[in-house]
C-alpha cells in the first residue's frame, strides 16, 4: 500500500482536517465518553461507559454478541441518542455539536455501504460530492484511494460484480474520502477470506501511521492482538477491563505457561505422586496424558527465571528426563475468556 500522495495530504488542509501539532492538541482525546448510557426500555445496553482514546491510537473493543459494542458505535457516530451521559470527538461535544463532530470521523459498518449499480469511481465521487470536496481534489483523492485499495484497474467496473473483500475495501475508501481524524470500524473484516482480512489489516496499520485514530470492534481476537495499541473488554454493556495486551495478560493468573514434555512414560501412581509434589512446590499445574507433558503456570514476569531454575533443579533432583522445556504467554483468547469468566462469577479484574 502506498503512502499518501502530496495531493491527498494537501487536501486535509483544504477541508479543515489538518493534523494537530501542539502538545495540548496531541494530549486532547480523539474520542472520549463520560458515563455514556443507552437503554432500550428496561434493558441497559451500555452502562456508564468511560473511554479515552488518543490521536493516532488504534483501540480495539472486544465483546460477545449483544455486549453493546455496535450500540456504542451508534452513539459515537450520532446515529443513536444516548439515554444519559455524553461524548466528544476531537474536542467537539457529540450531543451539543453533532455536525462539527461528524466532520471529524468516517464510519465503516458491518454492512457493505456502497451502491451496487454504480462503478467504484462513481461511488467515491458521489461521497465526495456529499462532503462538498472540490472536483480537482476529489479526483486526486479518489485516484489515490483506489490505488491504495488495489482497485485502480477496476475503477470503472460496477461495484456489484466485486467480491466481498473488494466491496469492503471500497467501503473503507469511501470512509476516508474526507480525510477524517477518527475512523470507526465495526467488524470490518467479518465474513472475509484470510487474504482479504490481511489486506485490510495492512490498511489499518497504514491509517494509524498517518495519525488516524481508529476505534475497532471485532470478534477476531487475532485481529486485536496484531493491531491494537490498547484493548477494551466489553461485557453486558460495561467496560470490564482495559489496557495493552501485556497489561491484560498481567490481570489474570498464569502470565507464563511452562511445559515440560517427559522423555519416559510413567504409570498413573508415579504421575499422581509427581503432580502432588509439583503443586506443593509451584502451585497450579496439570498433566497432559496424551502429550506426556507437565503444564505449570507462572504468575509473574519478575519471578520467571527463578521459577525456571527451580523447576529444572526439581527435575534433576528427581532424575526425571525431558525432551522439551518451553515457556509461553497466554493468548488474547485465554485472557478474554478468563476476564469474562471472572466477571460472570462476580469477581473484579
C-alpha positions in Angstrom: 0.0 0.0 0.0 1.5 3.3 -1.0 1.7 6.3 1.3 -0.5 9.4 0.9 0.2 11.4 -2.1 1.0 15.1 -1.7 -2.4 16.0 -3.2 -4.1 13.9 -0.5 -2.0 15.5 2.2 -2.7 19.0 0.9 -6.5 18.2 0.8 -6.5 17.7 4.5 -5.8 21.4 4.9 -8.4 22.2 2.2 -11.2 20.6 4.2 -10.0 21.7 7.6 -8.7 18.3 8.6 -5.1 19.3 9.3 -3.4 17.2 12.0 -2.9 18.6 15.5 0.6 19.9 16.0 0.8 21.4 19.5 1.3 19.4 22.7 -2.1 20.3 24.1 -3.9 19.2 20.9 -2.0 15.9 20.9 -3.0 15.3 24.5 -6.6 16.0 23.8 -8.6 12.8 23.4 -9.7 12.0 19.9 -12.6 10.0 21.4 -13.9 10.4 24.9 -17.1 9.3 26.7 -18.4 10.4 30.0 -20.8 8.0 31.8 -22.3 7.2 28.5 -25.5 5.1 28.8 -28.1 3.6 26.4 -31.3 1.8 27.4 -33.9 0.2 25.3 -36.9 0.0 27.6 -35.9 -1.7 30.7 -32.7 -3.1 29.1 -29.5 -1.3 29.8 -27.3 -1.9 26.7 -24.4 0.5 27.5 -23.8 1.1 31.2 -21.8 4.2 32.2 -19.1 3.9 29.7 -16.0 6.0 30.2 -13.4 5.8 27.4 -10.5 8.0 26.5 -8.7 7.2 23.1 -5.8 9.4 22.0 -4.9 10.7 18.5 -3.2 8.1 16.3 -4.2 5.2 18.6 -5.9 2.0 17.4 -8.2 0.9 20.2 -10.0 -2.5 19.9 -13.3 -3.1 21.6 -13.8 -6.8 22.2 -17.0 -8.4 23.4 -19.6 -11.1 22.9 -22.6 -10.7 20.6 -25.0 -8.3 22.4 -22.3 -6.9 24.6 -23.1 -3.3 23.4 -20.3 -2.6 21.0 -22.4 -1.7 18.0 -24.7 0.4 20.2 -21.7 2.3 21.4 -20.5 2.9 17.8 -24.1 4.1 17.0 -24.0 6.7 19.8 -20.5 7.9 19.0 -21.4 8.4 15.3 -24.6 10.3 16.4 -26.9 7.7 14.9 -28.3 6.8 18.3 -29.2 9.3 21.0 -27.6 8.4 24.4 -30.0 7.9 27.3 -27.6 9.8 29.5 -24.0 10.9 29.6 -22.1 12.5 26.7 -19.1 12.1 24.5 -16.7 14.2 22.4 -14.9 13.7 19.1 -11.7 15.7 18.7 -12.9 18.1 21.3 -16.4 18.6 19.9 -19.3 17.7 22.2 -21.2 14.9 20.3 -24.6 16.0 21.8 -24.3 19.8 21.6 -22.1 20.0 18.4 -23.1 16.9 16.4 -22.4 18.5 13.0 -18.9 19.5 13.9 -18.3 16.1 15.5 -19.5 14.3 12.4 -17.0 16.2 10.3 -14.2 14.6 12.2 -14.9 10.9 11.6 -15.5 8.3 9.0 -17.5 5.1 9.5 -17.1 1.5 8.3 -20.1 -0.5 9.5 -20.7 -4.2 9.4 -22.8 -3.8 6.3 -21.3 -3.0 2.8 -22.1 0.7 2.3 -21.8 1.1 -1.4 -24.2 1.4 -4.4 -24.1 -1.9 -6.3 -25.2 -0.3 -9.6 -22.5 2.4 -9.6 -18.9 1.9 -10.6 -16.1 2.1 -8.0 -15.3 5.6 -9.2 -18.9 6.7 -9.2 -19.4 5.5 -5.6 -16.5 7.6 -4.4 -17.4 10.6 -6.5 -20.9 10.6 -5.0 -19.5 10.5 -1.5 -17.0 13.3 -2.3 -19.9 15.4 -3.6 -21.8 14.9 -0.4 -18.8 16.2 1.6 -18.5 19.2 -0.7 -15.0 18.3 -1.8 -13.8 20.3 -4.8 -13.7 18.4 -8.0 -10.0 18.5 -8.6 -9.1 17.5 -5.1 -11.8 14.8 -5.1 -10.5 13.2 -8.3 -6.9 13.1 -7.0 -8.0 11.6 -3.7 -10.3 9.0 -5.4 -7.4 8.0 -7.7 -5.1 7.7 -4.6 -7.6 5.7 -2.6 -8.4 3.3 -5.4 -4.7 2.7 -5.9 -4.1 2.0 -2.3 -7.1 -0.3 -2.2 -5.8 -2.3 -5.2 -8.9 -1.2 -7.2 -7.3 1.2 -9.7 -7.8 -1.2 -12.6 -11.4 -1.7 -11.6 -12.3 1.9 -11.2 -15.0 1.9 -13.9 -16.4 -1.6 -13.1 -19.8 -1.8 -11.4 -19.3 -2.4 -7.7 -22.0 -5.1 -7.7 -19.7 -7.5 -9.5 -16.9 -7.1 -6.9 -16.0 -9.8 -4.4 -16.9 -9.2 -0.8 -13.3 -8.2 0.0 -13.2 -5.7 -2.8 -16.5 -4.2 -1.8 -15.3 -3.9 1.8 -12.1 -2.1 0.6 -14.2 0.3 -1.5 -16.4 1.0 1.6 -13.2 1.8 3.6 -12.0 4.1 0.8 -15.3 5.9 1.0 -15.0 6.4 4.7 -11.5 8.0 4.2 -12.5 10.4 1.4 -12.9 13.5 3.6 -9.6 12.8 5.4 -11.2 12.1 8.9 -9.1 12.3 12.0 -11.2 9.4 13.5 -12.3 6.2 11.9 -15.0 4.0 13.4 -14.8 0.4 12.2 -17.5 -2.0 13.3 -16.5 -5.6 12.5 -14.8 -4.5 9.2 -13.4 -8.0 8.3 -16.5 -10.1 9.2 -17.1 -12.7 6.5 -13.9 -12.1 4.6 -11.4 -14.7 3.4 -8.0 -14.7 5.2 -6.2 -12.9 2.3 -8.7 -10.1 2.3 -8.6 -9.8 6.0 -4.8 -9.4 6.0 -5.0 -6.7 3.3 -7.4 -4.7 5.4 -5.1 -5.2 8.4 -2.2 -3.7 6.4 -4.5 -0.8 5.5 -5.3 -0.2 9.2 -1.6 -0.1 10.1 -1.1 2.5 7.4 -4.0 4.6 8.6 -2.6 4.5 12.1 0.8 5.6 10.8 -0.9 8.5 9.1 -2.2 9.6 12.5 -5.8 8.5 12.1 -7.4 7.4 15.4 -9.2 4.1 14.9 -11.9 2.5 17.2 -12.3 -1.1 16.0 -14.9 -3.6 17.2 -14.1 -7.2 16.4 -14.8 -10.8 17.3 -11.4 -11.8 15.9 -9.0 -11.9 18.8 -6.1 -12.4 16.5 -7.1 -9.1 14.8 -7.0 -7.1 18.1 -3.7 -8.8 19.2 -2.0 -7.9 15.9 -3.3 -4.4 15.5 -4.4 -2.7 18.7 -2.4 -0.3 20.9 -4.9 -0.9 23.6 -7.9 -3.2 24.1 -11.1 -2.8 26.0 -13.1 -5.9 27.0 -16.9 -5.2 26.9 -19.4 -7.3 28.7 -23.1 -6.7 29.2 -22.7 -3.0 28.4 -19.8 -2.4 30.8 -16.1 -2.0 30.2 -14.7 -4.7 32.4 -11.0 -4.5 31.6 -8.8 -2.2 29.6 -5.1 -1.9 28.7 -2.4 -3.1 26.4 -2.2 -6.8 25.6 0.6 -7.1 28.2 -1.4 -5.3 30.8 -4.4 -7.5 30.2 -2.2 -10.6 30.5 -1.0 -9.4 33.8 -4.6 -9.1 35.1 -5.0 -12.9 35.1 -3.1 -15.6 36.8 -0.7 -17.6 34.7 1.2 -14.9 32.9 3.5 -17.5 31.7 2.9 -21.2 30.9 5.8 -23.7 31.4 5.5 -27.0 29.6 7.8 -29.9 30.3 7.5 -32.9 28.0 8.8 -36.1 29.7 11.0 -38.5 27.9 9.8 -41.6 29.7 6.2 -42.7 30.2 5.3 -43.3 33.9 2.5 -45.2 35.4 -0.5 -43.4 36.9 0.7 -43.8 40.5 4.0 -42.2 39.7 2.3 -39.4 37.8 0.0 -38.6 40.7 2.9 -38.5 43.2 4.9 -36.2 40.9 1.9 -33.8 40.3 1.2 -33.6 44.0 4.7 -32.6 44.7 4.8 -30.1 41.9 1.6 -28.4 43.1 3.0 -28.2 46.6 6.2 -26.5 45.2 4.9 -24.5 42.3 1.1 -24.1 42.6 -1.3 -24.7 39.8 -0.3 -27.5 37.5 -1.8 -30.3 35.4 -0.6 -33.3 33.4 -1.4 -33.8 29.7 -1.5 -37.6 29.4 -1.8 -37.5 25.6 1.4 -35.4 25.2 3.1 -36.8 28.3 3.6 -33.2 29.4 3.6 -31.3 32.7 2.0 -27.9 32.4 2.7 -25.2 35.1 1.5 -21.6 35.5 4.0 -18.8 36.2 2.2 -15.9 37.9 4.6 -13.1 37.3 7.3 -12.0 34.9 9.6 -10.9 37.7 9.9 -14.5 39.1 10.2 -16.3 35.8 13.9 -17.0 35.8 13.9 -18.2 39.4 10.9 -20.4 38.7 12.5 -22.0 35.7 15.7 -22.7 37.7 13.6 -24.3 40.5 11.7 -26.5 38.0 15.0 -27.6 36.4 16.5 -28.3 39.8 13.5 -30.4 40.8 13.6 -32.4 37.6 17.3 -33.0 38.1 16.9 -34.0 41.8 14.2 -36.5 40.9 16.1 -37.8 37.9 13.2 -37.0 35.6 14.4 -36.7 31.9 12.6 -34.5 29.5 12.7 -33.9 25.7 11.1 -30.4 25.7 11.1 -27.5 28.1 9.3 -24.3 26.9 7.5 -21.2 28.2 4.6 -19.5 26.6 2.4 -16.5 27.2 -1.4 -16.7 27.4 -3.2 -15.9 24.1 -5.6 -13.0 24.0 -8.4 -15.5 23.7 -7.3 -17.1 27.0 -7.2 -13.6 28.6 -10.6 -12.7 27.2 -12.2 -15.9 28.4 -10.5 -15.6 31.9 -11.8 -12.0 32.2 -15.3 -12.9 31.0 -15.4 -15.9 33.4 -14.2 -13.7 36.3 -17.0 -11.1 35.6 -19.6 -13.9 35.3 -18.6 -15.1 38.8 -18.9 -11.6 40.2 -15.1 -11.1 40.6 -13.1 -8.0 39.9 -10.5 -7.9 37.2 
